[in-house]
Amino acid sequence: MRQATQTLRRLRSPLAQTRYQLKVLHQPIETHAFPSFADTLRQHGKYPLKRAKLEILQLNLGKLCNQTCRHCHVDAGPDRKDEVTSKEILQRALELIRIHQIPTVDLTGGAPEMNPHFRWFVEQCSAICPHIIDRCNLTIITAGKQYRDLPQFFARHGLHIVSSLPHYSKNRTDAQRGQGVFEASIEALRMLNDVGYGQPDSNLQLDLVFNPTGAFLPSQQCTLERVYKDKLLRKYGIRFNRLIVITNMPINRFLDYLLQTGQYEQYMQTLIEAFNPATVDGLMCRNTLSVSWDGYLYDCDFNQMLDLKINHPSPHLLDIDIDSLEGLPIALHQACYGCTAGAGSSCSGEIAS
Amino acid sequence: MANDGYFNPEDLKRFGEITRYQQTLGRKFFDYYREVFKEGALTVREKALIALAVAHVVQCPYCIDAYTEECLKNGADEEEMMEAIHVAAAIRSGASLVFGVQMINHIEKKTM
């Protein structure tokens, strides 16, 4: 498997600094090229956007990943070995999940399975939480002997697997995720199918994620799902449950791609023109708490990558009072247009079909 | 606004302006257009691939840009899109070649 690119951090890109990214995102407001996201919400009577009841605790277990995808909003990669969640943070997370009976825990990364405490955490968490999502990049399953039994481990703990496969064609997938990723992903999907994932008579849920392999918005989830199901079954004998359609966010490596190819302004214009007020109430930042590898708290994964913490005096997992979160105003920025474009976009796919 | 060439990619965004001077007909066209591209007996994706193929036959650069993007949005890959163009090209070349029969007929009529 060949890496599609290198991390912005390794390349010493100015975009590796979140402050620089925010400057790039906010400059067109100052020049009046684009309306601010907050103003757009105000125009539709949706400002300020406030947090609702907490339903999903999303833990980013680290930026370490075996892949370096060209669109990654985390800027994850094999060189980010020093940014993985500690057992202390995970222990605190377990305590909060138990006390507050948080219904869904969403594990993401990087490759969450590369965190040395991953299996321990899942074992503990599955005893107290009814729904655990693992955002698995698929290729980790075939990345080494120590990972090949992951499908059995996932199945034993009833994890809900959500995996990126940006296209059912090798060319499109490899162009975004690296040479050889498609074939490794197909092998991993077969292994997941073999233990019962995605099978019609099984409770083991396997969802795939489509995100555009370029600077365009995705189409309707239901249409794409039909095509994916047909193509993957006919050509590879693979089954899965749902296709989740996600818009690429102009953050980190996708922002870099847009700037490098001269498509940034046009893409932002597309997102702004596609603003759909019907998506606002269902935005994931309202019911999700995103936790960074070092325990800081954010309204969503994207805010985490821009280092825009929750509007709270103690924005850290070790200090937070979960009950004080509801009603807090959500931190907004221009990349939020990515979640409100068209049918909307969230970690669970479309918001308003 | 000013452009020296005949085809300005920015003009595609101004397509709606064709309602100017003839609002009734212009609106009817856009209503019809929207209705045609809705999911029906054919999927949105199939319609996008047909539109891409037709765009090449009518050689409309605006339509080629628009329906290349529409095909990508709907999950079509390069292979499928190129194949769609070949379908259009085959019909187009076939439509020329079939007149070869007319030529043959004329040759037979005119020669010994």
HADDOCK unambig.tbl for C-alpha pairs under 7 A between the chains (distance, minus, plus):
assign (segid A and resid 169 and name CA) (segid B and resid 77 and name CA) 6.91 0.50 0.50
assign (segid A and resid 212 and name CA) (segid B and resid 73 and name CA) 6.91 0.50 0.50
assign (segid A and resid 216 and name CA) (segid B and resid 73 and name CA) 6.63 0.50 0.50
assign (segid A and resid 217 and name CA) (segid B and resid 73 and name CA) 6.07 0.50 0.50
assign (segid A and resid 218 and name CA) (segid B and resid 73 and name CA) 4.65 0.50 0.50
assign (segid A and resid 218 and name CA) (segid B and resid 74 and name CA) 6.72 0.50 0.50
assign (segid A and resid 219 and name CA) (segid B and resid 73 and name CA) 5.01 0.50 0.50
assign (segid A and resid 219 and name CA) (segid B and resid 74 and name CA) 5.15 0.50 0.50
assign (segid A and resid 224 and name CA) (segid B and resid 74 and name CA) 6.28 0.50 0.50
assign (segid A and resid 224 and name CA) (segid B and resid 75 and name CA) 6.39 0.50 0.50
